C-alpha cells in the first residue's frame, strides 16, 4: 500500500511516542504537508494525543524545529490539537476516579470487580492519560445480577437488553457490566473461547494495578491475550479497526512477552482460524509502529500470506467507508436504511470472514438475516 505524506508522518510520530526502543531519527517534515489533514486523521484513528507526544519528543531532541514554527502548521490548529489532548487527559482522569468509586461501591456490597481492557491497557503507554478511552468494561466474578441491583439502588438506570452485558452511566461515564466476556449466544468460537478464558481466570486468578494509589484487579496476560485479540477481531469484522487498536496490541505483547504462554495462545487461535489475522495485526506494529522484532519472536508474521493480509487490513483501516459515517447518524437513521447499510457493509467485508474460515461469511450472512427478524433489533 502506498501511503500519503500525512499517513507516513503519522506513523513516524507514533513510533516516537510509543517509545519501544531507540527512536528513529525523523529526518525532515515532508514539504507541503497538510497539517489539518494530519490532525484530523490522527483524531479519526484514535491517536490524537499520541501524535502530539511524538511532536513534543522530536522537538525536545532537536529532530524538528520548534513546533509553533513549522511551515504550514497554524497557531490555531496547534492550539486545537493541544486542547483536544487536554480534554483526553481529563476524560481519562474522570474514568480513573469512577473506577475507584465503583470498586469501593461494589466492595461495600460484598462484590469484587475485575477491570477489562481500558485503563488497564492505558498503563502500558508512556503517558497513560494519552490513550483514547471509551466505555469502562467490568466483570463481577459471577455477581452480575447483584451488581446490577446495587447500581439500581443508587438510582441509576441499568439497560439490560443485551445478553452479554448490561449498560449504565456512572457519573456521566458509560459502564458495561459483563455477564459474559464474549457473545456466547452468537458464535461457537466465542462460546469455546469463553470457556477457555473462564478456566484461565479460575487457575491464574488476576493481576493488580494501582489507579491513583488504589489497587484494581485486571486479568492476567494469558487471559487478556485471548480477550483482546478476539475483541479486536470482532470489531474488525463488524466495522473495522483504527490505529489505536494496533497500538494496544503492540504494547500489550511487547510488555508481556515473558508472561504469555505463546504455544497455547497459538494453539487456541489456530483452532478458531484466527492466528494469521492476529499475526497481520501485529505485523502492523512491527512494520509501521516500531515494535521490535524481539517482541514477535513467537510469531511467524513474515509469511507471504500474512504480509498480503496486513496490507489489506491497513487499507481498510485508512479507507473504511463505514467508519466515515457518524455514529449518531447511524443510530438515528431510518431502520430499513440502517439494516441495508449493515448488509452492504457485510458484503463488502466478505474478504475479512474468508481470512478466518471458508464459509464463515455465509454463516454470518444467514445469522444477520435471522437477527433482522428479531423485534428488539428494529428499535
N, C-alpha and C positions, 0 to 999 in steps of 0.2 A: 504494500500500500504506500502510495506517495503522500507524504504529509505536507500540509501548508506551513508557511513560516510560523504562524501562530501556534499550530499544533506542536511543531518541533520545539518552539520556545517553551511551551507549557511543559513538555517532558523534561527539558533541561532544568526548569525551575523546581519541578517535583523531585528530580534526582538530588538536587541540592538540599531541599528542605527535609527530605526523609532521612538523610544522614546515615545511609547504610555503611559507608566506608569513606575513604578519602574522596572528597568532592571532585567531580570532573571540572576541569577549567572551562569556564564559559567564555569563549574567546571574544565574541562580539554579539551585539544585538543586530539581527538582520536589518538591512536597510529597508525602509518603508513599512516596518512592522505596524500593523493595525492594532494599537493597544486596546481600543474599545472592544474589538472582536476577541482579543485575547482574554480580557477580563470577563466578558460575557460567556466565553467558552469555559473558563475556569469555574464560573458560577454554575453553569449547567452540569458540569462534571463533578460537582460537589467538592471541589478542591480550592476554593477561592482564597481561604486563609493560608493554605499551604503554599500557594504560589507567591503570596506576599512575603511569607517567611523566606522563600528562596531568593526573592529580590533583595531582602534585607541582608541576608547572609552574603550574597555576592557583593553587595555594596560595602559591607564591612571588610571583606577580604580584598577589596580594591579590584575585583574582577570586572566590575562595571563602575561607571562614574556615579555620582550622587543621583539617586532615583529621580528626584524632582527636576533634574536637568536633562533627563533622557529625551532625545528627539522624538516628538510625536506623542509623548505621554503628558497630557494636560494636567494642570494642578487640580482641576475639578474632578477628573477621573481618578487621580491618585487619592484625593480626599474620600471619594465614594468607595474606593477599594478599601481604604483603611477603616472607614466607618462600618462597612459590611463585616470586616474582620472583628471589630469590637462587638458588634451585635452577636456574632457567632460565639465569642467568648462568654458573653452574658447568658446566652441560651445554655451553654454547657454548664456554667456555674449554677444556673437555676435547676438544671437536671440533677446535678450533684446534691443540691440541697433537698430536692424532692426524694431522691433515692435514699438518703439518710433518714428522712422522715418516714418513708414507707417501711424501711427496716424496723424502725422503732415502733410504729403503729402495729405492724403485724406481730412483732415480738411480744408486745404487751398482751396480745391475744393468743399467745402460745403458738405462733406460726413463724417458721423460718423462711427466708426469701433467698432465692438464687437469681442473680442478675445475668441475663443473657446478652451477649454482644454489647452494643452501645458503649457506655463509659468504660466497660472492661477492655474493649478494643482501643479506646482513646488512650489508655495508659501506655500503649505500645509506641505512641508517637512522641517525637522530641518535645512538642508542645501539645499536651493532651487536650487543651481547650480549643485547638485549631482543627480538630476532626469534626466534620459536619455531623450533627446528631439528629435523630428522628424521634421515634417512639422509645419509651422505656419498656423493655421486654423482661418479664419476671416469671419465675416458676416457684410454686409454693410447696413443693415436696408432698403432693397428694392432698393438700388443703385448698384446692381450687374453689370449691363451693363456699367453704368457710371464709376464705379470703374475700370473695365477692360480697358476702354478707357483712363483713367488717367494714368494707368500703361504703356499702349502702347505709349502714348505721351512722355513718358520718354525714349523711345527707347528700351523698354523691350518686348520681345515676350511673348504673352499670349496664352496658349494652351486651346482651348475651346471644346475639343472633348466630354467630359462627360456632362451629363445633370444635375449633382448635383453641380459641381463646376468647375471653371477654375483653371489653374495652371500657375505659373510663378516663376522665380528666382529673388529675390531682394538682390543684393549684395552677391550672392552666396548661399542664404538661400531659400529653397523651401517654397512657399506660396500657400495655397489653398483658393480661394475666393468663399465662398459658396453661391450658388443661392438658394439651399435648404439645410436643416440640414441633411436630410436623403435621401435614394434612393427612392423617392416617386413614380418613374415610375416602380419600380421593385416589390414592395410588398404592399399589403393592410395594413399590420401592420405599415410600415413606413409612408404611407400616413396618417393613423389615428394619429400616434404619432406626425407627423409634425404639424398637426392642433392643437394638444394639446400644443405643445411647443410654437407655434406662439401665442396662447392665453395667456400662462403664460408670455411670453415676453411682450405682449401688456398690461397685467394687472399689472405685478410686475416690469416692467422696467428692470434695470440692477444694478449690484454692481460695485464698482470701487476698483482696486488695484493700488498700487504705484509701478511703474517699474523705479527704479533709480530716484525717486522723481517726476516722471511724471505720471499723472493719466491715467489709461487704463480701458476701460469698459469690464466687464465679465458678464456672465449670473448669475441669482440668483440660489441658491441651488436647488429649485424645478425644474427649467429648467435643470440644469446640471445633476441632479439625473437620469432623463429620458434619456437625450442625452448621457451621459457617459455609462450608462448601455446598451442602445441599440447599441452604437458604439462597446462596448466590445463583445456583443453577436454576432454582425455581423462578427467581426474578428474571434471570436471563431468558428463560422460555416465555414468561408472561409479557414482559415489557422491555427487556434489555437492561444492561448494567451501565454504570458510569465509572470513571477512573477511580473514584473514591473506593469502590468495591475492590479494585485490584490493588490499591494501596493497602487496604486492610489485610488482604490475603498475603501480600508480600511481607509485610511487617510481622504478621502472626507467625508464618512459617519460619521466618528468619530468627525471630526472638525465641521460638520454642523448638528449634531444630533438634536439640538433645533430649527433649522430653516427649516427643511424639513417636509412637510405635509405627514407623513408616511401612513396615512389611504388612502389618494388619490393616493399616489405612488403605494401602494399595489393593489388598485383597477385597476389602469391603466395597471400595469404589469400582473396581473392575467387575465385581459381581453384579452391580447395577448399571454397568455400561457407561460410567461417568468419569473414568480415570483420565482418558485422553482430553476431555473437555476441561477438567481441572488443571491438567498439565498446560493446556493452552492459556488458561487464566494466569498461571504462574510464569509462563513464558513472557507474558506482557511485563511482569515485574522484572524479569531478567534482562530483556532486550530494550526496555523503554523507561524503567523506573530506577535502575541502578542496583537491583537485587543481586548480591554477589553470587557467583557460580557455586561457591561452597554451600550456600543455603539451599541449593537444589540438588545436592549430591544424590539424594534418594529418588529423584525424578528423572525419567527418561524423556526429556522435553525437546530433544533435538531431532526426533523422528520427522521425516518429511511430512507425514500426515498431520502431525501436531502443529508444525510451523505453518502449514497452509490454513489450518483451522484458526490459529492465532491471528493471522491476517484478517480473516473474515470476522472474527469476534471484534477486533479493533475497528473495522469498518462499520460494524453495527453500532459500536459504542459512540462513534463520532457522527454517524449519519442515520441515526434511528428516527424515522419519521413519526413513530408512535409517541416517543418521548417529547417531540416538539409540540405536541398538543397539551395545553394547560390542563392540569388535573381537575381543577374546578369546572372547566368547560366540559370535560368528560362526565363528571358527576351530575351536572345539570342538563346534560344532553337528553333529547327525546329518546326514550328507552329503545325503541326499534332501531334507531340510528346508532346508538351506542353498541347494541348487540351486533349489528352489521359491521361496525368498525372493529369489534373484537374478533369476529370471524375472519375479516380481511387481514388483521394482524397475525392471526394464527396461520393462515395460508402462507403469508409472506415469511413466516418463521419455520416453515417445514424443514429447512436445512438444519435448524437447531435440534429438532427432535431426531432427525436422521443421524446426527452426530453421536447420539446416545444409544439408540436402538432402532433397527429396521422395523417399521410398522408402528412405532410409538406415535407418530403423527396421526395416523388414522384412528388409533385408540383414543387419543386426546380429542380429536375432532368429534367422535361419537359421544364422548363424555361431555364435551362442551354443548352439543346439541341437546343432550339429556338435561343438563343443568338449566338450559334456557327455558325448559318447560316447567321449572320449579317457580312457584308463585313468589317466593322470597327474593328471587333474582331479578324481578321486574319492578322492584321498588325504586 
